[in-house]
Amino acid sequence: MPETEVRRSSPLELWPEARSIIMLAMNYGPDVDPMEMRNKPDKAHISVYARNRDYHDIMKGKLKELASLLVSKGGGDVKVFVDTAPVMEKPLAHSAGLGWQGKHSNIVSRELGSWFFLGSIFSTLDLPLDESEVDHCGNCTRCLTICPTSAFPAPYQVDANRCISYLTIEHHGPIPLEFRKPIGNRIYGCDDCLSVCPWNKFAQSASEAKLQAREDLMEPALSDLLQLDDPTFRKFFSGSPVKRIGRNRFIRNCLIAAGNSGEENLIPIVLEHLQDEDETVRATAVWATAQLVSAADFETHKSASLTNEQSELVKAEWEQETSSYGASV
């Protein structure tokens, strides 16, 4: 963020020749309420926007078609952006009248609710301006109070370091202990603050086929996802935004969900990750084991493939890991 602060300050810092910006929204509304996944701890909760193809590719292709039409009809030059440059899409969308920036910091529309992507076409043409939208949140605070990790210090403000979307997607290394329980079964992103918005009563399910949820990503079983090695992970999530976090961060997230599941059938799979090549995966497997198996029962459940030396190492890691959250185990 500091590196791109100047370019974010004004679109003209990004492209001095620009005279107008066309802001566009693309609906990706779900067919079912994402909040229902909170009652299915043995299943993995993937954010609605990531249940099929990567929206960057889909939306950018459509924006390029529209931009070409604009040039052919009106002349001038254009540049197209979909999260590919330091463009402040949300304030621009507000100014263009697409919606208003809600208390959860995302744009809300009276027609689309909270479920849409933003893209922009910068043009050298002087185009007529639309009126900006006004704030229609009123006294509602549902998006603020629903957040499992209290990521909103105040309305219209987000503490990214507490946001589950940041923690499960952008954050490298172990996820801080205080957030592991609140994460629940969310393995990629979080939709809670979007899901509870009252304006979603006007939202429609996605019409673009490539944004409609894949059946196998609606409620994938944690037991299946935890068995993905790097090649199968890449193949399974080919073309999906999930692929970009890599297998290790993905398994880290799945292990946290497993630890929160209370499902004893996941114990053998979790134990296998105690020998994973990645340090963060191993450490998270220790935590997940501690949630699912008591110290007294470890000998009963431990994998036969663990040597005595490895078992002692696990116990040592276990003691070190659990010492910082003692009573919560």
N, C-alpha and C positions, 0 to 999 in steps of 0.2 A: 504493500500500500504506500509506504513513504516514497518508494522509487517512482511511482506513477502519480504522485500527488499533484504536480503541476499540470500534467495532461488531463487529469480528472477535473481540474478547476474550471475548464471551459472547453467546449467542443472545438473552438477555434485554435486552441493549443494543439489539438490533435490534427486538425486540417484547416489551416487559415483560409482556404478558398471557399469553405462551406458557407452557404447563405440560408439554408433551410434544412430541417431534419424531419423526416417522416417516421413516426413511431408506429409500430404494428404489434398486435397481440395475436397469439396463436393458442387456441384452447387445447388443454390436455385433461379435461375433467374426467374423474373416475366414474365407473359404473356403480360402485359400492362405496359405502362409508369406510374410509381407511381406519377410523377409530375402532372398528370391529376387531382389528388385528390384535388389540391389546388383550383380548380374551382368549388368545390362541398362543400360549407361551412356547409350544413345541414347534411353532412355525416361525419363519423369518419374515420380518416386516421390512420390505423395500419401499422406499419413497415412491409415490405414484408416478412422478415424472420419469423414473428410471426403470420402469417395468417393460420397456420395449427398446426401440432404437434411440440412439443419441439425438436429442432434439437439435443440437447445433447443426448437424448435417442436413436434417430435414428442413429446418426453417431457413437456413442460409440458401439452400437451393431455390426455395420459393421466393426469397427476397431478391435474389439475383435475377429471376425471371421478371419480377415486377420492376426492378431497377432498369433492366434493359428496355422494357416497355416505356418507362418514363423518359429515357434518353431518346428513344426513337420518335416519341410524340412531341417532347418538349425541348430536347437538346440538353446542353450542359453536361456536366460530369457528375459521377456518383461514387460513393463508397458504401459498402454494406458491412454491418457489424452485428454479430450475435455472440456476445460474451467473448469476443476475440480481441478486444482492445479496451483500454480504460475509459469506457463510456459510462456516464452516470445515467443508465437507462430509466431508473425509477423517477427521478425528478423530471426528466425529459417527458416520460409518459404522462406524468401529472400535468405538465405544462401543455401537452398536446391534447389533453382532454380524454385520454383513455381510461383514467381512473384516478384515485387518490391514494396516497401512501398511508396505509392503515397503521394502527398502533403496533402491529407486529413487524412494521417496516416494509412489508411487501405491498405492491399495488393491488387495490381492490376495485372491481368494476361492478356497476349495477347490472350489467348484462352477463358477465362471466364469473362473478364471484372472485375467488382467489386463485382459480386454476388456469393460469395462462403464462406463456413465455413472452418475452419482449425481444424485439429486434428493431434495428434502425437503418434507415437509408439516408445518408448525408448527401446533399445535392448543392450544386453551385447555382441553382435557380432560386429566384425570389418567389416563393410560393405563399399563397394566402394563409394566414395563421388561424388555428382553431382556438377556442376558449379553453382555459384550464378547468379541470374538474374541482369541485369543492369537497371538503372532508365530510363524509356521511357516517363516521363511526359513532358519533354521539357519545353517550355515556357507557357504551358497551366495553367490557374489558375481558371478554371470554378468552381471547388469544393470549392475553398476559397471564391469566390465572391457570390456564391449562398446562403451561410449559413445565415439564417434569424436572428440569434443572434450574428453574428460576433465571432464565437467560435474559429477562427483560428488567433492567434496573429501573426503568421508567417507560411510560408510553412513548412509542416512536424511537426507542433506543434498544439496541441489541448488544449484549456482551458475547461476542463471538466465541470466546474461550469457554463459555458455558453451553453453547448451542450444540445440540446433538448432531445436527447436520454437519457442523464444522468438525466435531470430535470424531465422527465415524467416516468422514470423507477426507478432510484436509489434514487432520492431526496425524503426525508420524509418531512412532514409538508407543509405549504403554499409555492407555487412557487413565487419567487420574482416578484414584479409588472412589472419590466422592460421587463420581458420575456413573459408575458401573451399574449400580442397582437401578437408578432412574432411567437408564437407557432401555431397560427391559429387553424386548426382542427386536429392537430396531437395529438392523445391520447395515443400512445404507440410507442416511438422511432421516428426516422426521417431518411429518405432515400435521402434527397436532394443532399448531397455531393457525394453519390454513383451514383445517377440517372443521373447526368449531365456528368459523365466521358465519354469522346469520345471512350475509349476502350470497352465500352459496346456494340458497334456495332458488336462485335464478340461474344457476350454473347448468350447463349441459355436458353430457359425456363427450369425449373426444370423437370427432368425425374422421380425423386422419387415422387411417388403419395402422400406420407405423407408430402411432402414439397410444393406441389401445393396448391394454396390458396383455402380455403373453400369458397363456394359461399356467405355464410352469413357473412364473414369477409372481403370481397372485398370492399364493400361500405355500412357498417352498418349505419342505421339511428341513429342519436344522440337521437332522441325521444325514441327509444327502449332501448338503452344502459343506459340512465339516470334512467330508471325504474327498473334496476336490484338491488335486495337486495342481501345480502351475499350468501344465498343458491343458488339463480338462477345465480348469477355471477359465483360461483364455478362450477356449472353444465354446463353453457354455454361455459366456457373456460377450461373445463376438458381436460388435456393433452396438453394444450397450454402454451407457456411461459408467456402469459399475466396474467395467474392465480397467478403467484408468487408475483405480486405487491399488491394483495389484493383488496377487493372491495372499500375501502375508497380512496386509492390513484387513483384507476381507475375512480371513480366518480368525484374526484377532477379534473382530466384531462378532463373528458367529460364536466364538468361545464365550464372550460376555453374555450373549443371548442364551447360550446353553447353561451357563452358571445361574442365570436368572429363571430358568425354565422349571426347575424342580423335577425334571424328568430323569429318573434313574436309568432308563434305557440309553441315555446319552453318555453315561459314565465311561464305557469302554472306548468310545470314539474320542472323548476328551482326553483320556489317559494316553492315547496314542500320540497326542500332540505334546506331551511332556518331553518327547525326544525329537521334536521338530528342529530343523536346522536354524530357524530364525529365533533370535533371543526373545523378541517381544511376544511371539507366539507361545514359546515355552513358558514365559512368565505369566501370560494370561491364562494358559492351561492350568497352571498352579492355582490361580485364583478360582477358576471355574471348578476345579476339583474340590477345593475347600468349600465351595457352596453346595456341592452335590454329595460329598462324602465326608463323614466325620473323621477326625484323626484316628479314632479308635477302630474304624472300619476300613482304613486305607489298605491294610494288609490283605483283607478279604477281596477288595475290588481291584487291586493294582494289577496291571497287565503282566502276564507271565513273561513277556519279552523284556521286562525291565530287570536288569542285573541288580544285585545287592548294592553295588556302588551307586548305580543310578537311582535306586530307591532312596538311599541315604541322602543323595544330592537333592532329590525332590523334597524330602522332608525338611532339609535345611532351608531350601528356597521357600517352602511352605511356611516355616516358622518365621522367616524374615518378612515374607509377604503379609502374613496374617497379623503380625505384631502391630502393624500400623492401623488395623481396623478391628482388632480383637472382638469386641462384643457383637459386631455386625455379622460375624461368621455364622 
